[in-house]
Amino acid sequence: MEKFSSVEAVLDRAIEEEQESFALYTTLAGAVKNAAVRARLQELAEMELGHQAKLQEAKAGNVRWAIRRAKAEPVTDLRLTDHLEAKPLDANADYQDVLLSAARREKTAHDFYQAMLEMVDDPLVKGIFEMLATEELRHKYALEKIYEEVVYQAN
């Protein structure tokens, strides 16, 4: 696992990840042929902008409210996509590919913040990582609910 010298360094890396996700989803939205897939990619790109804004707020020190909110609103991990292999997204990606890839990205981000949480002792810093892990799990849950409705119900 990557080594970080400070919480700020972790937040900077997380912001970069959100920017990369935004760029990926935006680029793909401009390339895919299927209108439903394009719309979902645009929604995912907007979600990544929201993640980035929260991370920037955390970096600026405005985290206590977010920590309280995350603790007050627990989320369930459905684990629907955990065992599935995501294909790299390209212009021919279908709706299932996009949902699976996005859910896997959210899981990776969640796991990253969980690992960071285990490495620190400061209660506020732990709270930041717990909040970020919960936020990523919340987005994974939303994607998996859509996956369940679209993919599992279609079969």
Residue pairs with C-beta under 8 A, 6 or more apart in sequence:
1 115
2 13
4 10
4 13
4 116
7 120
7 125
7 128
8 59
10 116
10 129
11 55
11 58
11 59
11 128
12 59
14 55
14 109
14 112
14 113
14 132
15 52
15 55
15 56
15 59
17 109
17 112
18 48
18 49
18 51
18 52
18 55
19 48
19 52
21 44
21 45
21 48
21 51
21 105
22 45
22 48
22 49
22 52
24 89
25 41
25 42
25 44
25 45
25 48
25 102
26 41
26 42
26 45
28 41
28 89
28 90
28 91
28 93
28 98
29 38
29 41
29 42
29 45
31 90
31 91
32 38
32 41
32 91
32 92
32 93
33 91
33 92
34 94
34 95
36 95
37 93
37 94
37 95
37 98
40 95
40 98
40 99
41 98
44 98
44 102
47 139
51 135
51 136
51 139
54 66
54 132
54 135
55 132
57 63
57 66
58 66
58 128
58 131
58 132
63 124
63 127
63 128
63 131
64 124
64 127
66 131
67 124
67 127
67 128
67 130
67 131
69 131
70 130
70 131
70 134
70 135
71 127
71 130
71 131
71 134
73 134
73 138
74 134
75 134
75 137
75 138
75 141
76 141
77 137
77 140
77 141
78 140
78 141
78 144
78 145
78 148
79 144
80 103
80 144
80 147
80 148
80 152
81 99
81 100
81 103
81 104
81 107
81 140
81 143
81 144
81 147
82 107
84 100
84 104
86 97
86 100
86 101
86 103
86 104
87 93
87 97
87 100
87 101
88 101
89 97
89 98
89 101
93 101
95 150
96 147
96 150
96 151
99 143
99 146
99 147
99 150
99 151
100 147
102 143
103 140
103 143
103 144
103 147
106 136
106 137
106 139
106 140
106 143
107 136
107 140
109 132
109 136
110 133
110 136
110 137
110 140
113 129
113 130
113 132
113 133
113 136
114 129
114 133
116 129
117 126
117 129
117 130
117 133
120 126
120 129
